[in-house]
Amino acid sequence: METLYAVLLGYLLGSIPFGLILTRLFGAGDLRSIGSGSIGATNVLRTGRKGLAIATLLLDSLKGMLAVWLAAQWWPLASPDPAPLAGLAAIVGHCFPVWLRFSGGKGVASALGVVLALAWPVALICALIWLAVFALARISSLSGMSAAAAGPVAALVLGYSQLAPALAGIALVVLWRHRANITRLRAGTEPRVGHKA
């Protein structure tokens, strides 16, 4: 039951749509009718409100961290370890929130928070991968997918093999939410940050 509680907690925390809440509170409109329709920080940036985008990035990361931390604090003796499962559930909640008819964000910022709470060395590798790909390609979606895919590999290499299954699950969710981006990448039409279409 503890594992079930942790998964439910993670999902509910992850499903809080901070991007949508902030853009509505500060008069930036309905985020779902802007750009990609996603509720994440990248789409918030398309409103031209950089402060709101940064706040969304931080809050989306924090809710992933909080899901992991609370699961570890409340059910420390549960088996299997509820913290990675709560983190994975938080990503599912962010990407498929029940409040928004299961249409949410892409999961990258929340995934960073989850990985940071689970194992900061793995999060560091993922962040470096994100930065390197972004510096080379200037494509946010490619950077996010690369960082997510690097998570389970980095966990295995750095000795956190127990986290690899949850991180692989997170990577699959993130890649699935980027289906349209993958199609545009293959067609060469995915927009680059700082470049006009």
N, C-alpha and C positions, 0 to 999 in steps of 0.2 A: 504493500500500500504506500510505503514511503516513496518508492520510485514513481508511482502513479501521481502522487501529490507533487513531486518535484517536476514532473513533465507538465502537469496542469499549471503549476506556478510559472514555469518558464514560458509556456504558450501565452498565458494571460499578460505577463509582463512584456513579452515580445510584440504582442498585438496592439500595444498602445501606439497610435499613429501620430507621433510627435510632429512630423513634417506637416501633416494636415491640420493639426491643432494650432501650431504656431502661425502658419500662413493665414488661417482664418482669424485668429486673434489679432494679428497685426495688419489686416486688410489687404493681403496679397492675393485674395481670391481662393477659389476651390482648386487645390493642387491637382486634383484628378482630371481637370480640364486643361491643364497646361503641359506642354512638352510631351513626355512619354506617358503621362498619367500616373507615374509612380509617386509614392509618398516619401521617398528618400531624399537625402541631402542634395544629390546631383540634380534632381528635378526642382528642388526648392531654389537652387542656384539660378535656374532658368527664369525665375520671377524677377531676377535682378537684385534680390535682397541677400547680400552676402552674409550679413549678420545672422539672418534666419537660417541660412544654409549651414553655417558653422554650429549654431545652436542645435540644429537637427542632427548633425553629425555627432556631436557630443552626447546628446540625449539618447540617440539610437545605440551608440556604443555603451553608454552607461546601463541601459536596460539589459543588454546582454551580459554585462559584468555582474549586475545585481542578481540576475537569475542564477548564475553559477555560484555566487557568494552565498546567497540565501540557502540554496540547496545544500551546500557544504556545511553551513552553520546549523541548519535545522535537522538534517538527517545524516550526521557524520558516520554513523555505523551501518547505514543501509547498504545492501548489496543487490544488484550491482551499484557502483558508485553513481549517485544521482546527479552529481554536478555536471558531468559531460552531457547527460541526457537532458537536463534542464536547459543547458546551453543550446543544444540542438533544437529543443522545443521552442526556445525563444526565437531562433531564426525562422522556424516554420510559422510561428505566430506573427512575426514581422512581415513575412512574405505572403501569408495567407490569413489575414485577420478576419475573424468571424464577424466583426462589426462592420466591415467594408465588403461584404460578400466575397470574402477570400481573395481580394485583389489588393495587395499591398506593395511593399518596396522590393528591392533587389537583394537586400540582406548583407551587403558588404560591410557597412559600418557596424551593424549589430554583431556580425561575425568577428570583427576585430576585437570588440569588447569581450565576447565570449572567450576567444583564444587568449587574450591578455589575462583574463581571470584564471584560466586553466593552467597556462604555462607561458610566462612572459618571454622566454627565449624563442619559443615557436612564433609568438606574435611578432617579435622583432624581425625574424626571418621573413614573415609574411609582409610586414610593412616595408622592408627593404626591397622585396620583389615588386610590390606595388609601385614604389618610387622609381625603381629601375625601368620597369615597363612603361610607366607614364612618361619618364624623361625621354625615352626612345620613341614612343609612338604618339604621345599626347592624346591617348584614347582612354577615357575613364573606365568604360566597361571592360576593356581588355585588361587593364590594370587590376580591376577588382576580381575578375575571373582567375587571373594568373595567381593572385595572392591567395584566393580561396583554395585553388588546386594545390598550391604549395604547402598548405597546412598539414595534411596527413603525411606527406613526404617528410617535411621538417620534423614532425613528431617522431617518426620512425628513426630518422638519422640522429636526433638529439637525445634519444632514449626515453621518449614519452610514448611508447608503443601502446599503452593502455588507452591513450586518447585518440589514436589513429582512426578507429571505427566512427566515433562521433564526428571527428573533423572531416572524414570522408563523406559522411552524411550531409554535413554543412556544405561542403564543396558541391555535392550533387544538387542540393536545393538552390544554391547560388547560380550554378550553371543553367539549371532549368528555368530560373526566372530571367536569365539573359538570352533566352532562345531567339528573340527578335534581334537582339544585338549581334548574336552569332551569324544570323542570316545576313545582316547588313555588313558585317566584317568580311564575310565571304564574297559579297558583291562589291566590296570596296566603297560602300556608301555610309559607313558609320562615321558620325561627326567627330572631329578632333577638337579638343578644348583650345579656345583661342583662335580658331579658324572659322570663317564663314562657310556655310554649305555651298 
